[in-house]
């Protein structure tokens, strides 16, 4: 039997972008997650250049911003 937690843990990010108040994450399966940047103080306070300087970790299971020392898991985003 499959559960939403199982699906969340298997989800992989492929792209990340921001608008004025929201972080958007595209997943390998085509879904998109949008969450308020306000939820992540380091991202909220980051410059636009710092927000754009991300990399995928674990082949897409998470996202890392070196300049602001922030890591966010895709599974965590799906559980919010």
mmCIF file of the N, C-alpha and C atoms, coordinates in Angstrom:
data_MODEL
# 
_entry.id   MODEL 
# 
loop_
_atom_site.group_PDB 
_atom_site.id 
_atom_site.type_symbol 
_atom_site.label_atom_id 
_atom_site.label_alt_id 
_atom_site.label_comp_id 
_atom_site.label_asym_id 
_atom_site.label_entity_id 
_atom_site.label_seq_id 
_atom_site.pdbx_PDB_ins_code 
_atom_site.Cartn_x 
_atom_site.Cartn_y 
_atom_site.Cartn_z 
_atom_site.occupancy 
_atom_site.B_iso_or_equiv 
_atom_site.pdbx_formal_charge 
_atom_site.auth_seq_id 
_atom_site.auth_comp_id 
_atom_site.auth_asym_id 
_atom_site.auth_atom_id 
_atom_site.pdbx_PDB_model_num 
ATOM 1   N N  . UNK A 1 1  ? 0.841  -1.166 0.000   1.00 0.00 ? 1  UNK A N  1 
ATOM 2   C CA . UNK A 1 1  ? 0.000  0.000  0.000   1.00 0.00 ? 1  UNK A CA 1 
ATOM 3   C C  . UNK A 1 1  ? 0.893  1.238  0.000   1.00 0.00 ? 1  UNK A C  1 
ATOM 4   N N  . UNK A 1 2  ? 0.564  2.199  -0.820  1.00 0.00 ? 2  UNK A N  1 
ATOM 5   C CA . UNK A 1 2  ? 1.314  3.433  -0.916  1.00 0.00 ? 2  UNK A CA 1 
ATOM 6   C C  . UNK A 1 2  ? 0.700  4.484  0.001   1.00 0.00 ? 2  UNK A C  1 
ATOM 7   N N  . UNK A 1 3  ? 1.558  5.320  0.588   1.00 0.00 ? 3  UNK A N  1 
ATOM 8   C CA . UNK A 1 3  ? 1.066  6.402  1.433   1.00 0.00 ? 3  UNK A CA 1 
ATOM 9   C C  . UNK A 1 3  ? 1.610  7.715  0.922   1.00 0.00 ? 3  UNK A C  1 
ATOM 10  N N  . UNK A 1 4  ? 1.024  8.821  1.369   1.00 0.00 ? 4  UNK A N  1 
ATOM 11  C CA . UNK A 1 4  ? 1.501  10.128 0.928   1.00 0.00 ? 4  UNK A CA 1 
ATOM 12  C C  . UNK A 1 4  ? 2.922  10.387 1.414   1.00 0.00 ? 4  UNK A C  1 
ATOM 13  N N  . UNK A 1 5  ? 3.287  9.871  2.579   1.00 0.00 ? 5  UNK A N  1 
ATOM 14  C CA . UNK A 1 5  ? 4.658  10.039 3.060   1.00 0.00 ? 5  UNK A CA 1 
ATOM 15  C C  . UNK A 1 5  ? 5.620  9.324  2.127   1.00 0.00 ? 5  UNK A C  1 
ATOM 16  N N  . UNK A 1 6  ? 5.258  8.123  1.664   1.00 0.00 ? 6  UNK A N  1 
ATOM 17  C CA . UNK A 1 6  ? 6.096  7.399  0.715   1.00 0.00 ? 6  UNK A CA 1 
ATOM 18  C C  . UNK A 1 6  ? 6.271  8.168  -0.571  1.00 0.00 ? 6  UNK A C  1 
ATOM 19  N N  . UNK A 1 7  ? 5.201  8.753  -1.054  1.00 0.00 ? 7  UNK A N  1 
ATOM 20  C CA . UNK A 1 7  ? 5.291  9.556  -2.273  1.00 0.00 ? 7  UNK A CA 1 
ATOM 21  C C  . UNK A 1 7  ? 6.135  10.794 -2.036  1.00 0.00 ? 7  UNK A C  1 
ATOM 22  N N  . UNK A 1 8  ? 5.991  11.406 -0.872  1.00 0.00 ? 8  UNK A N  1 
ATOM 23  C CA . UNK A 1 8  ? 6.771  12.595 -0.562  1.00 0.00 ? 8  UNK A CA 1 
ATOM 24  C C  . UNK A 1 8  ? 8.252  12.272 -0.520  1.00 0.00 ? 8  UNK A C  1 
ATOM 25  N N  . UNK A 1 9  ? 8.618  11.129 0.068   1.00 0.00 ? 9  UNK A N  1 
ATOM 26  C CA . UNK A 1 9  ? 10.029 10.811 0.196   1.00 0.00 ? 9  UNK A CA 1 
ATOM 27  C C  . UNK A 1 9  ? 10.655 10.446 -1.150  1.00 0.00 ? 9  UNK A C  1 
ATOM 28  N N  . UNK A 1 10 ? 9.853  10.046 -2.135  1.00 0.00 ? 10 UNK A N  1 
ATOM 29  C CA . UNK A 1 10 ? 10.365 9.697  -3.447  1.00 0.00 ? 10 UNK A CA 1 
ATOM 30  C C  . UNK A 1 10 ? 10.399 10.891 -4.397  1.00 0.00 ? 10 UNK A C  1 
ATOM 31  N N  . UNK A 1 11 ? 9.787  12.008 -4.030  1.00 0.00 ? 11 UNK A N  1 
ATOM 32  C CA . UNK A 1 11 ? 9.700  13.185 -4.902  1.00 0.00 ? 11 UNK A CA 1 
ATOM 33  C C  . UNK A 1 11 ? 11.078 13.822 -5.071  1.00 0.00 ? 11 UNK A C  1 
ATOM 34  N N  . UNK A 1 12 ? 11.351 14.278 -6.289  1.00 0.00 ? 12 UNK A N  1 
ATOM 35  C CA . UNK A 1 12 ? 12.632 14.895 -6.609  1.00 0.00 ? 12 UNK A CA 1 
ATOM 36  C C  . UNK A 1 12 ? 12.402 16.245 -7.284  1.00 0.00 ? 12 UNK A C  1 
ATOM 37  N N  . UNK A 1 13 ? 13.105 17.253 -6.834  1.00 0.00 ? 13 UNK A N  1 
ATOM 38  C CA . UNK A 1 13 ? 13.029 18.585 -7.429  1.00 0.00 ? 13 UNK A CA 1 
ATOM 39  C C  . UNK A 1 13 ? 13.858 18.633 -8.707  1.00 0.00 ? 13 UNK A C  1 
ATOM 40  N N  . UNK A 1 14 ? 13.402 19.456 -9.644  1.00 0.00 ? 14 UNK A N  1 
ATOM 41  C CA . UNK A 1 14 ? 14.169 19.696 -10.861 1.00 0.00 ? 14 UNK A CA 1 
ATOM 42  C C  . UNK A 1 14 ? 14.451 21.178 -11.098 1.00 0.00 ? 14 UNK A C  1 
ATOM 43  N N  . UNK A 1 15 ? 13.654 22.052 -10.485 1.00 0.00 ? 15 UNK A N  1 
ATOM 44  C CA . UNK A 1 15 ? 13.824 23.489 -10.702 1.00 0.00 ? 15 UNK A CA 1 
ATOM 45  C C  . UNK A 1 15 ? 13.267 24.247 -9.506  1.00 0.00 ? 15 UNK A C  1 
ATOM 46  N N  . UNK A 1 16 ? 13.818 25.421 -9.265  1.00 0.00 ? 16 UNK A N  1 
ATOM 47  C CA . UNK A 1 16 ? 13.378 26.301 -8.181  1.00 0.00 ? 16 UNK A CA 1 
ATOM 48  C C  . UNK A 1 16 ? 13.353 27.721 -8.720  1.00 0.00 ? 16 UNK A C  1 
ATOM 49  N N  . UNK A 1 17 ? 12.296 28.481 -8.385  1.00 0.00 ? 17 UNK A N  1 
ATOM 50  C CA . UNK A 1 17 ? 12.240 29.891 -8.740  1.00 0.00 ? 17 UNK A CA 1 
ATOM 51  C C  . UNK A 1 17 ? 11.380 30.627 -7.724  1.00 0.00 ? 17 UNK A C  1 
ATOM 52  N N  . UNK A 1 18 ? 11.504 31.937 -7.736  1.00 0.00 ? 18 UNK A N  1 
ATOM 53  C CA . UNK A 1 18 ? 10.832 32.785 -6.763  1.00 0.00 ? 18 UNK A CA 1 
ATOM 54  C C  . UNK A 1 18 ? 10.053 33.882 -7.460  1.00 0.00 ? 18 UNK A C  1 
ATOM 55  N N  . UNK A 1 19 ? 8.950  34.289 -6.837  1.00 0.00 ? 19 UNK A N  1 
ATOM 56  C CA . UNK A 1 19 ? 8.336  35.563 -7.179  1.00 0.00 ? 19 UNK A CA 1 
ATOM 57  C C  . UNK A 1 19 ? 8.415  36.413 -5.917  1.00 0.00 ? 19 UNK A C  1 
ATOM 58  N N  . UNK A 1 20 ? 7.693  37.488 -5.811  1.00 0.00 ? 20 UNK A N  1 
ATOM 59  C CA . UNK A 1 20 ? 7.887  38.426 -4.711  1.00 0.00 ? 20 UNK A CA 1 
ATOM 60  C C  . UNK A 1 20 ? 7.674  37.828 -3.322  1.00 0.00 ? 20 UNK A C  1 
ATOM 61  N N  . UNK A 1 21 ? 6.774  36.870 -3.172  1.00 0.00 ? 21 UNK A N  1 
ATOM 62  C CA . UNK A 1 21 ? 6.486  36.319 -1.854  1.00 0.00 ? 21 UNK A CA 1 
ATOM 63  C C  . UNK A 1 21 ? 6.467  34.796 -1.797  1.00 0.00 ? 21 UNK A C  1 
ATOM 64  N N  . UNK A 1 22 ? 6.807  34.141 -2.891  1.00 0.00 ? 22 UNK A N  1 
ATOM 65  C CA . UNK A 1 22 ? 6.610  32.698 -2.978  1.00 0.00 ? 22 UNK A CA 1 
ATOM 66  C C  . UNK A 1 22 ? 7.825  31.999 -3.569  1.00 0.00 ? 22 UNK A C  1 
ATOM 67  N N  . UNK A 1 23 ? 8.126  30.810 -3.034  1.00 0.00 ? 23 UNK A N  1 
ATOM 68  C CA . UNK A 1 23 ? 9.120  29.928 -3.631  1.00 0.00 ? 23 UNK A CA 1 
ATOM 69  C C  . UNK A 1 23 ? 8.361  28.824 -4.362  1.00 0.00 ? 23 UNK A C  1 
ATOM 70  N N  . UNK A 1 24 ? 8.761  28.555 -5.579  1.00 0.00 ? 24 UNK A N  1 
ATOM 71  C CA . UNK A 1 24 ? 8.133  27.520 -6.406  1.00 0.00 ? 24 UNK A CA 1 
ATOM 72  C C  . UNK A 1 24 ? 9.165  26.433 -6.681  1.00 0.00 ? 24 UNK A C  1 
ATOM 73  N N  . UNK A 1 25 ? 8.736  25.183 -6.567  1.00 0.00 ? 25 UNK A N  1 
ATOM 74  C CA . UNK A 1 25 ? 9.624  24.044 -6.824  1.00 0.00 ? 25 UNK A CA 1 
ATOM 75  C C  . UNK A 1 25 ? 8.924  23.111 -7.794  1.00 0.00 ? 25 UNK A C  1 
ATOM 76  N N  . UNK A 1 26 ? 9.568  22.838 -8.921  1.00 0.00 ? 26 UNK A N  1 
ATOM 77  C CA . UNK A 1 26 ? 9.048  21.881 -9.898  1.00 0.00 ? 26 UNK A CA 1 
ATOM 78  C C  . UNK A 1 26 ? 9.642  20.513 -9.583  1.00 0.00 ? 26 UNK A C  1 
ATOM 79  N N  . UNK A 1 27 ? 8.778  19.502 -9.608  1.00 0.00 ? 27 UNK A N  1 
ATOM 80  C CA . UNK A 1 27 ? 9.207  18.140 -9.315  1.00 0.00 ? 27 UNK A CA 1 
ATOM 81  C C  . UNK A 1 27 ? 9.389  17.341 -10.595 1.00 0.00 ? 27 UNK A C  1 
ATOM 82  N N  . UNK A 1 28 ? 10.160 16.294 -10.497 1.00 0.00 ? 28 UNK A N  1 
ATOM 83  C CA . UNK A 1 28 ? 10.459 15.423 -11.630 1.00 0.00 ? 28 UNK A CA 1 
ATOM 84  C C  . UNK A 1 28 ? 9.194  14.872 -12.278 1.00 0.00 ? 28 UNK A C  1 
ATOM 85  N N  . UNK A 1 29 ? 8.150  14.618 -11.471 1.00 0.00 ? 29 UNK A N  1 
ATOM 86  C CA . UNK A 1 29 ? 6.909  14.058 -12.013 1.00 0.00 ? 29 UNK A CA 1 
ATOM 87  C C  . UNK A 1 29 ? 5.967  15.117 -12.584 1.00 0.00 ? 29 UNK A C  1 
ATOM 88  N N  . UNK A 1 30 ? 6.408  16.379 -12.628 1.00 0.00 ? 30 UNK A N  1 
ATOM 89  C CA . UNK A 1 30 ? 5.614  17.446 -13.229 1.00 0.00 ? 30 UNK A CA 1 
ATOM 90  C C  . UNK A 1 30 ? 4.842  18.308 -12.245 1.00 0.00 ? 30 UNK A C  1 
ATOM 91  N N  . UNK A 1 31 ? 4.702  17.856 -11.012 1.00 0.00 ? 31 UNK A N  1 
ATOM 92  C CA . UNK A 1 31 ? 4.008  18.678 -10.020 1.00 0.00 ? 31 UNK A CA 1 
ATOM 93  C C  . UNK A 1 31 ? 4.835  19.909 -9.678  1.00 0.00 ? 31 UNK A C  1 
ATOM 94  N N  . UNK A 1 32 ? 4.149  20.934 -9.180  1.00 0.00 ? 32 UNK A N  1 
ATOM 95  C CA . UNK A 1 32 ? 4.816  22.131 -8.691  1.00 0.00 ? 32 UNK A CA 1 
ATOM 96  C C  . UNK A 1 32 ? 4.319  22.429 -7.282  1.00 0.00 ? 32 UNK A C  1 
ATOM 97  N N  . UNK A 1 33 ? 5.235  22.774 -6.404  1.00 0.00 ? 33 UNK A N  1 
ATOM 98  C CA . UNK A 1 33 ? 4.932  23.151 -5.027  1.00 0.00 ? 33 UNK A CA 1 
ATOM 99  C C  . UNK A 1 33 ? 5.195  24.641 -4.913  1.00 0.00 ? 33 UNK A C  1 
ATOM 100 N N  . UNK A 1 34 ? 4.295  25.360 -4.289  1.00 0.00 ? 34 UNK A N  1 
ATOM 101 C CA . UNK A 1 34 ? 4.493  26.779 -4.026  1.00 0.00 ? 34 UNK A CA 1 
ATOM 102 C C  . UNK A 1 34 ? 4.273  27.021 -2.542  1.00 0.00 ? 34 UNK A C  1 
ATOM 103 N N  . UNK A 1 35 ? 5.247  27.664 -1.893  1.00 0.00 ? 35 UNK A N  1 
ATOM 104 C CA . UNK A 1 35 ? 5.164  27.945 -0.463  1.00 0.00 ? 35 UNK A CA 1 
ATOM 105 C C  . UNK A 1 35 ? 5.603  29.384 -0.207  1.00 0.00 ? 35 UNK A C  1 
ATOM 106 N N  . UNK A 1 36 ? 5.065  30.006 0.836   1.00 0.00 ? 36 UNK A N  1 
ATOM 107 C CA . UNK A 1 36 ? 5.493  31.372 1.168   1.00 0.00 ? 36 UNK A CA 1 
ATOM 108 C C  . UNK A 1 36 ? 6.964  31.411 1.572   1.00 0.00 ? 36 UNK A C  1 
ATOM 109 N N  . UNK A 1 37 ? 7.698  32.357 1.033   1.00 0.00 ? 37 UNK A N  1 
ATOM 110 C CA . UNK A 1 37 ? 9.102  32.545 1.417   1.00 0.00 ? 37 UNK A CA 1 
ATOM 111 C C  . UNK A 1 37 ? 9.176  32.893 2.907   1.00 0.00 ? 37 UNK A C  1 
ATOM 112 N N  . UNK A 1 38 ? 8.140  33.483 3.428   1.00 0.00 ? 38 UNK A N  1 
ATOM 113 C CA . UNK A 1 38 ? 8.074  33.852 4.849   1.00 0.00 ? 38 UNK A CA 1 
ATOM 114 C C  . UNK A 1 38 ? 8.351  32.662 5.769   1.00 0.00 ? 38 UNK A C  1 
ATOM 115 N N  . UNK A 1 39 ? 8.056  31.450 5.323   1.00 0.00 ? 39 UNK A N  1 
ATOM 116 C CA . UNK A 1 39 ? 8.287  30.255 6.133   1.00 0.00 ? 39 UNK A CA 1 
ATOM 117 C C  . UNK A 1 39 ? 9.765  29.984 6.365   1.00 0.00 ? 39 UNK A C  1 
ATOM 118 N N  . UNK A 1 40 ? 10.616 30.580 5.569   1.00 0.00 ? 40 UNK A N  1 
ATOM 119 C CA . UNK A 1 40 ? 12.054 30.318 5.612   1.00 0.00 ? 40 UNK A CA 1 
ATOM 120 C C  . UNK A 1 40 ? 12.804 31.635 5.811   1.00 0.00 ? 40 UNK A C  1 
ATOM 121 N N  . UNK A 1 41 ? 13.059 32.023 7.060   1.00 0.00 ? 41 UNK A N  1 
ATOM 122 C CA . UNK A 1 41 ? 13.674 33.332 7.337   1.00 0.00 ? 41 UNK A CA 1 
ATOM 123 C C  . UNK A 1 41 ? 14.966 33.601 6.567   1.00 0.00 ? 41 UNK A C  1 
ATOM 124 N N  . UNK A 1 42 ? 15.814 32.595 6.401   1.00 0.00 ? 42 UNK A N  1 
ATOM 125 C CA . UNK A 1 42 ? 17.063 32.829 5.657   1.00 0.00 ? 42 UNK A CA 1 
ATOM 126 C C  . UNK A 1 42 ? 16.773 33.192 4.209   1.00 0.00 ? 42 UNK A C  1 
ATOM 127 N N  . UNK A 1 43 ? 15.788 32.561 3.598   1.00 0.00 ? 43 UNK A N  1 
ATOM 128 C CA . UNK A 1 43 ? 15.417 32.896 2.221   1.00 0.00 ? 43 UNK A CA 1 
ATOM 129 C C  . UNK A 1 43 ? 14.698 34.238 2.166   1.00 0.00 ? 43 UNK A C  1 
ATOM 130 N N  . UNK A 1 44 ? 13.851 34.493 3.146   1.00 0.00 ? 44 UNK A N  1 
ATOM 131 C CA . UNK A 1 44 ? 13.126 35.761 3.196   1.00 0.00 ? 44 UNK A CA 1 
ATOM 132 C C  . UNK A 1 44 ? 14.111 36.922 3.228   1.00 0.00 ? 44 UNK A C  1 
ATOM 133 N N  . UNK A 1 45 ? 15.207 36.777 3.977   1.00 0.00 ? 45 UNK A N  1 
ATOM 134 C CA . UNK A 1 45 ? 16.180 37.854 4.128   1.00 0.00 ? 45 UNK A CA 1 
ATOM 135 C C  . UNK A 1 45 ? 17.274 37.843 3.063   1.00 0.00 ? 45 UNK A C  1 
ATOM 136 N N  . UNK A 1 46 ? 17.281 36.858 2.202   1.00 0.00 ? 46 UNK A N  1 
ATOM 137 C CA . UNK A 1 46 ? 18.317 36.738 1.168   1.00 0.00 ? 46 UNK A CA 1 
ATOM 138 C C  . UNK A 1 46 ? 18.062 37.714 0.021   1.00 0.00 ? 46 UNK A C  1 
ATOM 139 N N  . UNK A 1 47 ? 19.134 38.092 -0.640  1.00 0.00 ? 47 UNK A N  1 
ATOM 140 C CA . UNK A 1 47 ? 19.009 38.921 -1.841  1.00 0.00 ? 47 UNK A CA 1 
ATOM 141 C C  . UNK A 1 47 ? 18.479 38.062 -2.994  1.00 0.00 ? 47 UNK A C  1 
ATOM 142 N N  . UNK A 1 48 ? 18.045 38.716 -4.035  1.00 0.00 ? 48 UNK A N  1 
ATOM 143 C CA . UNK A 1 48 ? 17.576 37.986 -5.218  1.00 0.00 ? 48 UNK A CA 1 
ATOM 144 C C  . UNK A 1 48 ? 18.700 37.126 -5.789  1.00 0.00 ? 48 UNK A C  1 
ATOM 145 N N  . UNK A 1 49 ? 19.908 37.665 -5.814  1.00 0.00 ? 49 UNK A N  1 
ATOM 146 C CA . UNK A 1 49 ? 21.057 36.901 -6.329  1.00 0.00 ? 49 UNK A CA 1 
ATOM 147 C C  . UNK A 1 49 ? 21.311 35.665 -5.475  1.00 0.00 ? 49 UNK A C  1 
ATOM 148 N N  . UNK A 1 50 ? 21.212 35.790 -4.162  1.00 0.00 ? 50 UNK A N  1 
ATOM 149 C CA . UNK A 1 50 ? 21.415 34.639 -3.282  1.00 0.00 ? 50 UNK A CA 1 
ATOM 150 C C  . UNK A 1 50 ? 20.321 33.593 -3.479  1.00 0.00 ? 50 UNK A C  1 
ATOM 151 N N  . UNK A 1 51 ? 19.086 34.007 -3.663  1.00 0.00 ? 51 UNK A N  1 
ATOM 152 C CA . UNK A 1 51 ? 17.978 33.063 -3.885  1.00 0.00 ? 51 UNK A CA 1 
ATOM 153 C C  . UNK A 1 51 ? 18.172 32.270 -5.170  1.00 0.00 ? 51 UNK A C  1 
ATOM 154 N N  . UNK A 1 52 ? 18.723 32.910 -6.177  1.00 0.00 ? 52 UNK A N  1 
ATOM 155 C CA . UNK A 1 52 ? 18.913 32.243 -7.474  1.00 0.00 ? 52 UNK A CA 1 
ATOM 156 C C  . UNK A 1 52 ? 20.102 31.275 -7.465  1.00 0.00 ? 52 UNK A C  1 
ATOM 157 N N  . UNK A 1 53 ? 20.946 31.376 -6.462  1.00 0.00 ? 53 UNK A N  1 
ATOM 158 C CA . UNK A 1 53 ? 22.160 30.555 -6.411  1.00 0.00 ? 53 UNK A CA 1 
ATOM 159 C C  . UNK A 1 53 ? 21.914 29.303 -5.562  1.00 0.00 ? 53 UNK A C  1 
ATOM 160 N N  . UNK A 1 54 ? 21.113 28.390 -6.071  1.00 0.00 ? 54 UNK A N  1 
ATOM 161 C CA . UNK A 1 54 ? 20.760 27.148 -5.386  1.00 0.00 ? 54 UNK A CA 1 
ATOM 162 C C  . UNK A 1 54 ? 21.323 25.974 -6.170  1.00 0.00 ? 54 UNK A C  1 
ATOM 163 N N  . UNK A 1 55 ? 21.374 24.826 -5.488  1.00 0.00 ? 55 UNK A N  1 
ATOM 164 C CA . UNK A 1 55 ? 21.740 23.590 -6.182  1.00 0.00 ? 55 UNK A CA 1 
ATOM 165 C C  . UNK A 1 55 ? 20.928 22.452 -5.565  1.00 0.00 ? 55 UNK A C  1 
ATOM 166 N N  . UNK A 1 56 ? 20.683 21.441 -6.372  1.00 0.00 ? 56 UNK A N  1 
ATOM 167 C CA . UNK A 1 56 ? 19.977 20.264 -5.884  1.00 0.00 ? 56 UNK A CA 1 
ATOM 168 C C  . UNK A 1 56 ? 20.940 19.400 -5.095  1.00 0.00 ? 56 UNK A C  1 
ATOM 169 N N  . UNK A 1 57 ? 20.439 18.780 -4.030  1.00 0.00 ? 57 UNK A N  1 
ATOM 170 C CA . UNK A 1 57 ? 21.241 17.847 -3.257  1.00 0.00 ? 57 UNK A CA 1 
ATOM 171 C C  . UNK A 1 57 ? 20.540 16.487 -3.283  1.00 0.00 ? 57 UNK A C  1 
ATOM 172 N N  . UNK A 1 58 ? 21.333 15.438 -3.234  1.00 0.00 ? 58 UNK A N  1 
ATOM 173 C CA . UNK A 1 58 ? 20.763 14.087 -3.261  1.00 0.00 ? 58 UNK A CA 1 
ATOM 174 C C  . UNK A 1 58 ? 19.949 13.815 -4.511  1.00 0.00 ? 58 UNK A C  1 
ATOM 175 N N  . UNK A 1 59 ? 20.429 14.302 -5.664  1.00 0.00 ? 59 UNK A N  1 
ATOM 176 C CA . UNK A 1 59 ? 19.733 14.107 -6.950  1.00 0.00 ? 59 UNK A CA 1 
ATOM 177 C C  . UNK A 1 59 ? 18.332 14.696 -6.964  1.00 0.00 ? 59 UNK A C  1 
ATOM 178 N N  . UNK A 1 60 ? 18.093 15.705 -6.104  1.00 0.00 ? 60 UNK A N  1 
ATOM 179 C CA . UNK A 1 60 ? 16.809 16.395 -6.114  1.00 0.00 ? 60 UNK A CA 1 
ATOM 180 C C  . UNK A 1 60 ? 15.948 16.163 -4.887  1.00 0.00 ? 60 UNK A C  1 
ATOM 181 N N  . UNK A 1 61 ? 16.440 15.410 -3.913  1.00 0.00 ? 61 UNK A N  1 
ATOM 182 C CA . UNK A 1 61 ? 15.638 15.211 -2.695  1.00 0.00 ? 61 UNK A CA 1 
ATOM 183 C C  . UNK A 1 61 ? 15.639 16.467 -1.830  1.00 0.00 ? 61 UNK A C  1 
ATOM 184 N N  . UNK A 1 62 ? 16.561 17.374 -2.107  1.00 0.00 ? 62 UNK A N  1 
ATOM 185 C CA . UNK A 1 62 ? 16.616 18.629 -1.364  1.00 0.00 ? 62 UNK A CA 1 
ATOM 186 C C  . UNK A 1 62 ? 17.228 19.728 -2.191  1.00 0.00 ? 62 UNK A C  1 
ATOM 187 N N  . UNK A 1 63 ? 17.179 20.928 -1.614  1.00 0.00 ? 63 UNK A N  1 
ATOM 188 C CA . UNK A 1 63 ? 17.708 22.123 -2.268  1.00 0.00 ? 63 UNK A CA 1 
ATOM 189 C C  . UNK A 1 63 ? 18.639 22.805 -1.272  1.00 0.00 ? 63 UNK A C  1 
ATOM 190 N N  . UNK A 1 64 ? 19.786 23.266 -1.767  1.00 0.00 ? 64 UNK A N  1 
ATOM 191 C CA . UNK A 1 64 ? 20.787 23.895 -0.902  1.00 0.00 ? 64 UNK A CA 1 
ATOM 192 C C  . UNK A 1 64 ? 21.155 25.269 -1.450  1.00 0.00 ? 64 UNK A C  1 
ATOM 193 N N  . UNK A 1 65 ? 21.266 26.244 -0.539  1.00 0.00 ? 65 UNK A N  1 
ATOM 194 C CA . UNK A 1 65 ? 21.747 27.590 -0.851  1.00 0.00 ? 65 UNK A CA 1 
ATOM 195 C C  . UNK A 1 65 ? 23.023 27.799 -0.060  1.00 0.00 ? 65 UNK A C  1 
ATOM 196 N N  . UNK A 1 66 ? 24.154 27.695 -0.713  1.00 0.00 ? 66 UNK A N  1 
ATOM 197 C CA . UNK A 1 66 ? 25.467 27.803 -0.071  1.00 0.00 ? 66 UNK A CA 1 
ATOM 198 C C  . UNK A 1 66 ? 25.657 29.152 0.615   1.00 0.00 ? 66 UNK A C  1 
ATOM 199 N N  . UNK A 1 67 ? 25.323 30.239 -0.075  1.00 0.00 ? 67 UNK A N  1 
ATOM 200 C CA . UNK A 1 67 ? 25.590 31.583 0.445   1.00 0.00 ? 67 UNK A CA 1 
ATOM 201 C C  . UNK A 1 67 ? 24.864 31.886 1.750   1.00 0.00 ? 67 UNK A C  1 
ATOM 202 N N  . UNK A 1 68 ? 23.711 31.261 1.975   1.00 0.00 ? 68 UNK A N  1 
ATOM 203 C CA . UNK A 1 68 ? 22.945 31.548 3.197   1.00 0.00 ? 68 UNK A CA 1 
ATOM 204 C C  . UNK A 1 68 ? 22.848 30.330 4.114   1.00 0.00 ? 68 UNK A C  1 
ATOM 205 N N  . UNK A 1 69 ? 23.544 29.260 3.769   1.00 0.00 ? 69 UNK A N  1 
ATOM 206 C CA . UNK A 1 69 ? 23.583 28.031 4.565   1.00 0.00 ? 69 UNK A CA 1 
ATOM 207 C C  . UNK A 1 69 ? 22.171 27.519 4.876   1.00 0.00 ? 69 UNK A C  1 
ATOM 208 N N  . UNK A 1 70 ? 21.382 27.307 3.825   1.00 0.00 ? 70 UNK A N  1 
ATOM 209 C CA . UNK A 1 70 ? 20.006 26.826 3.967   1.00 0.00 ? 70 UNK A CA 1 
ATOM 210 C C  . UNK A 1 70 ? 19.821 25.551 3.154   1.00 0.00 ? 70 UNK A C  1 
ATOM 211 N N  . UNK A 1 71 ? 19.158 24.566 3.764   1.00 0.00 ? 71 UNK A N  1 
ATOM 212 C CA . UNK A 1 71 ? 18.805 23.317 3.098   1.00 0.00 ? 71 UNK A CA 1 
ATOM 213 C C  . UNK A 1 71 ? 17.323 23.061 3.331   1.00 0.00 ? 71 UNK A C  1 
ATOM 214 N N  . UNK A 1 72 ? 16.612 22.700 2.275   1.00 0.00 ? 72 UNK A N  1 
ATOM 215 C CA . UNK A 1 72 ? 15.183 22.390 2.374   1.00 0.00 ? 72 UNK A CA 1 
ATOM 216 C C  . UNK A 1 72 ? 14.937 21.075 1.661   1.00 0.00 ? 72 UNK A C  1 
ATOM 217 N N  . UNK A 1 73 ? 14.225 20.165 2.321   1.00 0.00 ? 73 UNK A N  1 
ATOM 218 C CA . UNK A 1 73 ? 13.910 18.876 1.688   1.00 0.00 ? 73 UNK A CA 1 
ATOM 219 C C  . UNK A 1 73 ? 12.579 18.960 0.948   1.00 0.00 ? 73 UNK A C  1 
ATOM 220 N N  . UNK A 1 74 ? 12.501 18.271 -0.165  1.00 0.00 ? 74 UNK A N  1 
ATOM 221 C CA . UNK A 1 74 ? 11.254 18.206 -0.933  1.00 0.00 ? 74 UNK A CA 1 
ATOM 222 C C  . UNK A 1 74 ? 10.191 17.488 -0.122  1.00 0.00 ? 74 UNK A C  1 
ATOM 223 N N  . UNK A 1 75 ? 10.562 16.419 0.573   1.00 0.00 ? 75 UNK A N  1 
ATOM 224 C CA . UNK A 1 75 ? 9.597  15.682 1.398   1.00 0.00 ? 75 UNK A CA 1 
ATOM 225 C C  . UNK A 1 75 ? 8.987  16.596 2.451   1.00 0.00 ? 75 UNK A C  1 
ATOM 226 N N  . UNK A 1 76 ? 9.809  17.436 3.064   1.00 0.00 ? 76 UNK A N  1 
ATOM 227 C CA . UNK A 1 76 ? 9.313  18.389 4.047   1.00 0.00 ? 76 UNK A CA 1 
ATOM 228 C C  . UNK A 1 76 ? 8.336  19.377 3.451   1.00 0.00 ? 76 UNK A C  1 
ATOM 229 N N  . UNK A 1 77 ? 8.625  19.853 2.238   1.00 0.00 ? 77 UNK A N  1 
ATOM 230 C CA . UNK A 1 77 ? 7.713  20.781 1.570   1.00 0.00 ? 77 UNK A CA 1 
ATOM 231 C C  . UNK A 1 77 ? 6.376  20.118 1.285   1.00 0.00 ? 77 UNK A C  1 
ATOM 232 N N  . UNK A 1 78 ? 6.412  18.861 0.887   1.00 0.00 ? 78 UNK A N  1 
ATOM 233 C CA . UNK A 1 78 ? 5.167  18.157 0.574   1.00 0.00 ? 78 UNK A CA 1 
ATOM 234 C C  . UNK A 1 78 ? 4.330  17.865 1.814   1.00 0.00 ? 78 UNK A C  1 
ATOM 235 N N  . UNK A 1 79 ? 4.939  17.835 2.972   1.00 0.00 ? 79 UNK A N  1 
ATOM 236 C CA . UNK A 1 79 ? 4.194  17.549 4.199   1.00 0.00 ? 79 UNK A CA 1 
ATOM 237 C C  . UNK A 1 79 ? 3.608  18.807 4.841   1.00 0.00 ? 79 UNK A C  1 
ATOM 238 N N  . UNK A 1 80 ? 3.908  19.978 4.296   1.00 0.00 ? 80 UNK A N  1 
ATOM 239 C CA . UNK A 1 80 ? 3.378  21.218 4.878   1.00 0.00 ? 80 UNK A CA 1 
ATOM 240 C C  . UNK A 1 80 ? 1.980  21.495 4.402   1.00 0.00 ? 80 UNK A C  1 
# 
